[in-house]
């Protein structure tokens, strides 16, 4: 099997976005800024940032729900 650097970089980003939201957001932003000329990185970086922000908002609502109730 051939090593695919693009796949590894995007998988690391998705892993960070799901399990470590803030780091995923930073990683996605860096990918967005530094690899803007590559369409694959550009598209995945926006998805990584969207997943990070979405999960951060969900975690915030869960924490607020615990605090209120």
N, C-alpha and C positions, 0 to 999 in steps of 0.2 A: 504494500500500500504506500502510496506516495504522500509525503508530508505536505500539508496545505497550510501555509502560514496565515492566509486570509481567514480560513475557517477557525483556526485556533484563536486568533485575535478577537473575532466576533463572539465565539463561545465564552471566552473569558469575560467579555463585556456583559453578556446576558447572565452569566453566573453571578457577577458582582451586582448587577441590577436586581436580581431576585433575592439574594441572601444578604448583601450589604448595600442598601439603597443609596446612601450618600456617596460611597465609593463608586458605585455604578453610574451615578449622575456625573461625577467628576470624570470618570473614564469615558463616558459617552460624549461629554463636552470636549474633552481633549481630542478624541477621535474626530469629532465634527470639525474642529478648528484645524488640526494638523493634516488630516487626510481628506480634505474637501475635494480634491481633484479626482479621487477614486470613487466611482459611483457606488461600489459595494460597501465601502466603509461609510460613505455619506448616508446611505439609506439605513444601514444597521445602527449607526450612531444615533440617529433620530429615534429609532425604535427603542434603543437601550435607554435613552433619556426619558422617553414616554413611560416605559415600564417602571423606571426608578421613581418618577414623580407620582405615578398612579399608586404604587405600593406604599410610598411615604404617606400619601393622603389617607389610604385605607388604614395604615397603622396609627395615624393620628386620630382618626375617628374611633378606632378601637380603644385607644388610650383615654380619649375624652369620655367614651361610654362607660368605661370602668370608673372614671372619676365622678361622673354625674350620678350613676346608679350605684 
